[in-house]
Amino acid sequence: MFATDKPTTNTNRIESIESYTEAIQSDLRKIQTRNWWSWSNTVVVVLLLTCTIVSFTLPSLLREEQVPQINLNLAIRGLVGLVLLFNIYSLWQQLRIKDLCDEIQQKQASSEVLYRMAMFDPLTGLYNRRFAQPRIEAEIVRCQRKGTPLTLLLLDLDGFKQINDRYGHAAGDSVLRAFGDHLAKVSRGSDLAARLGGDEFMLLLPDCGSEQLQHVLDRLVRFRTEIEGESTPVEFSAGWKEYQHGQDSTQLFEAADRALYQNKRGMRPKSSPVTV
């Protein structure tokens, strides 16, 4: 279930982020090139000014003659013209660099938005399925290396369809947001809380075995939210699986999903852990 889902939309968003990153790097290279040309042009202009002055004055100095006034006038006019041209060109370069910087800022902002869309659930603010899958795989590798426990907890809200039917989808979204906030509050900094879709959530618990899991569930069940001004308890079914050596992320997820399905069918008390 977990590994076979293909979040095409999120994949496209990831590709869009990569294209934005390449575009930003390309713009940065353009800015570096323009700065290099600007410095190069500065050196060239200075050399030209120096050569101009030398060309007008050196012959007379070598002959120990007084520099003719007409040559000085031509030199001054030439220098003024070169300075004006150089200033105009430098101003144009600075305007182009400013435009490129503005483009980079816009692309960075768009890239951040795309990143959040690709990795976060827009309704609850939790991580989404796309982000959760590689994180589970990484935690399994860490668990295998260090020999620490790892537990995957899946949660499914009970009666969520009835809430939507009775109060409307706006109320259902409010319940999902409230439960997402509650899930984030009861989890530790090392845990991963994610919304998998619909009313399905998950909590990945590194360094957590069956004993610690019960404490997490105890904090979760004490949760109420307001629906049309009424304080209503939010009930859920939970299924969990502690990682066993040799499992991969798909097997771990499917085992926890089977436990959740058993609990959902009423084979176990509500909001209590189910083992397989």
C-alpha positions in Angstrom: 0.0 0.0 0.0 2.6 2.5 1.1 5.3 1.8 -1.5 3.0 1.1 -4.4 1.2 4.5 -4.3 2.6 6.8 -7.0 2.2 10.5 -6.0 2.5 11.8 -9.5 1.6 15.3 -8.5 4.3 15.5 -5.8 6.8 14.0 -8.3 6.0 16.7 -10.7 6.4 19.3 -8.0 9.8 17.8 -7.1 10.9 18.1 -10.7 9.6 21.7 -10.7 11.8 22.5 -7.7 14.8 21.0 -9.4 14.2 23.1 -12.5 13.8 26.2 -10.4 17.1 25.4 -8.6 18.8 25.0 -11.9 17.3 28.3 -13.1 18.6 30.0 -9.9 22.1 28.6 -10.4 22.0 29.8 -14.0 21.1 33.3 -13.0 23.9 33.3 -10.4 26.3 32.3 -13.1 25.0 35.2 -15.2 25.6 37.6 -12.4 29.1 36.4 -11.8 29.8 36.7 -15.5 28.4 40.3 -15.6 30.5 41.2 -12.5 33.6 39.8 -14.2 32.9 41.8 -17.4 32.2 44.9 -15.3 35.6 44.6 -13.5 37.3 43.8 -16.8 35.8 46.8 -18.5 36.9 49.0 -15.6 40.5 47.8 -16.1 40.3 48.4 -19.8 38.9 51.9 -19.4 41.6 52.8 -16.9 44.2 51.5 -19.3 42.7 53.4 -22.2 42.6 56.6 -20.2 46.2 56.1 -19.3 47.2 55.4 -22.9 45.3 58.4 -24.1 47.1 60.8 -21.7 50.5 59.2 -22.5 49.8 59.5 -26.2 49.2 63.2 -26.0 51.9 64.1 -23.6 54.8 61.7 -24.0 56.1 63.0 -27.4 56.3 66.5 -26.1 57.9 65.4 -22.8 60.5 63.4 -24.7 61.4 66.5 -26.8 61.2 68.6 -23.6 58.7 70.8 -25.3 55.6 72.5 -23.8 52.5 70.4 -24.4 50.4 72.2 -27.1 47.1 73.5 -25.8 45.1 71.9 -28.7 46.4 68.5 -27.7 45.4 69.1 -24.2 41.9 70.1 -25.3 41.6 67.0 -27.4 42.8 64.8 -24.6 40.3 66.3 -22.1 37.4 65.9 -24.5 38.5 62.3 -25.2 38.7 61.5 -21.5 35.3 63.1 -20.8 33.8 61.1 -23.6 35.3 57.8 -22.4 34.2 58.5 -18.8 30.7 59.2 -19.9 30.5 56.1 -22.0 31.9 54.0 -19.2 29.5 55.4 -16.7 26.5 54.7 -19.0 27.7 51.2 -19.5 28.3 50.6 -15.8 24.8 51.9 -15.0 23.3 49.6 -17.5 25.2 46.7 -16.0 24.0 47.5 -12.5 20.4 47.7 -13.7 20.8 44.3 -15.4 22.3 42.8 -12.2 19.5 44.3 -10.1 16.9 42.7 -12.5 18.7 39.3 -12.2 18.7 39.6 -8.4 15.0 40.3 -8.4 14.4 37.3 -10.6 16.4 35.1 -8.3 14.4 36.3 -5.3 11.1 35.5 -7.0 12.4 32.0 -8.0 13.6 31.3 -4.5 10.2 32.3 -3.1 8.4 30.1 -5.7 10.9 27.2 -4.9 10.0 27.4 -1.2 6.3 27.3 -2.0 6.8 24.3 -4.3 8.9 22.6 -1.6 6.1 23.0 1.0 3.6 21.8 -1.5 5.7 18.7 -2.3 6.6 17.8 1.3 3.8 19.1 3.5 0.1 18.5 3.7 -1.6 21.9 2.9 -4.5 21.3 5.2 -2.8 20.2 8.5 0.7 21.4 7.9 2.1 17.9 8.7 4.5 16.1 6.4 2.8 14.1 3.6 3.2 10.6 2.3 5.8 11.7 -0.2 8.1 12.9 2.6 7.2 10.0 5.0 8.4 7.1 2.8 12.1 8.0 2.5 12.1 9.0 6.2 10.8 5.5 7.2 13.6 3.9 5.1 16.2 6.1 6.7 15.0 5.3 10.2 15.1 1.6 9.4 18.7 1.9 8.3 19.5 3.7 11.6 17.6 1.1 13.6 19.6 -1.7 11.9 22.9 0.1 12.5 22.3 1.0 16.2 19.9 -1.8 17.2 17.4 0.7 18.7 13.7 0.1 18.6 11.4 1.7 16.0 7.7 1.8 15.9 5.3 2.8 13.2 1.9 4.0 14.4 -1.0 4.4 12.0 -4.2 6.3 13.0 -7.6 6.5 11.3 -10.4 8.8 12.6 -13.6 7.1 13.5 -16.9 8.4 12.2 -15.2 11.0 10.0 -17.7 10.4 7.2 -20.6 11.1 9.5 -19.0 14.4 10.6 -18.7 15.4 7.0 -22.3 14.3 6.2 -23.8 16.0 9.3 -21.8 19.2 9.6 -20.2 19.6 6.1 -16.8 19.4 4.7 -15.6 22.6 6.4 -16.2 21.1 9.8 -14.4 17.9 8.6 -11.4 20.0 7.5 -11.5 21.7 10.9 -11.4 18.3 12.7 -8.5 17.2 10.5 -6.5 20.3 11.3 -7.2 20.0 15.0 -6.2 16.4 15.0 -3.0 17.2 13.1 -2.1 19.9 15.6 -2.8 17.5 18.4 -0.7 14.8 16.8 2.2 17.3 16.4 2.0 18.4 20.0 2.1 14.9 21.6 5.0 13.8 19.4 8.6 14.3 20.3 11.1 16.3 18.3 12.6 13.1 16.8 9.2 11.7 15.8 7.6 12.1 12.4 3.9 13.0 12.2 2.4 12.9 8.8 -1.0 12.8 7.1 -1.2 10.0 4.6 -4.4 11.2 3.0 -8.1 11.5 3.9 -8.5 10.9 7.6 -5.4 8.6 7.8 -2.3 9.7 9.8 0.9 8.2 10.9 3.4 8.7 13.6 6.9 7.3 13.2 8.6 6.7 16.6 12.3 6.2 16.7 13.8 4.7 19.9 10.3 3.8 21.0 9.1 0.3 21.9 5.8 -1.1 23.0 6.1 0.3 26.6 6.7 3.9 25.4 4.0 3.6 22.8 1.3 3.2 25.4 2.3 6.6 26.8 1.9 8.2 23.4 -1.6 6.7 23.0 -2.6 7.9 26.4 -1.7 11.4 25.4 -3.5 11.0 22.1 -6.9 9.8 23.4 -7.4 12.9 25.6 -8.4 15.1 22.8 -11.6 17.1 22.1 -12.4 19.7 19.5 -15.3 22.1 18.9 -17.8 21.4 16.2 -20.4 24.2 15.8 -19.7 25.4 19.4 -19.9 21.9 20.9 -16.9 20.2 22.6 -16.7 16.9 20.8 -14.3 14.0 21.5 -12.3 12.9 18.5 -12.0 9.1 18.4 -9.6 7.1 16.3 -8.5 3.6 15.7 -4.8 2.8 16.0 -2.6 0.1 14.6 1.1 -0.3 15.3 4.1 -2.4 14.5 7.5 -2.5 16.0 10.3 -3.0 13.5 11.7 -6.5 13.3 15.1 -7.2 11.8 14.9 -8.0 8.1 11.8 -6.0 7.3 11.8 -3.2 4.7 9.6 -0.1 4.8 6.8 -1.7 2.8 6.6 -4.7 5.1 6.7 -2.5 8.2 3.9 -0.3 6.8 1.7 -3.3 5.7 2.1 -4.9 9.1 1.0 -1.7 10.9 -1.8 -1.3 8.3 -3.1 -4.8 9.1 -3.2 -4.0 12.8 -5.1 -0.8 12.1 -7.6 -2.7 9.9 -8.2 -5.2 12.7 -8.8 -2.5 15.2 -11.1 -0.7 12.8 -13.2 -3.8 12.5 -13.7 -3.7 16.2 -11.5 -6.7 17.1 -9.8 -4.6 19.7 -10.8 -1.8 22.0 -10.8 1.7 20.4 -7.7 3.8 20.7 -5.5 0.9 22.0 -2.5 -0.6 20.4 -2.8 -3.7 18.3 0.0 -6.0 17.6 0.4 -8.5 14.7 
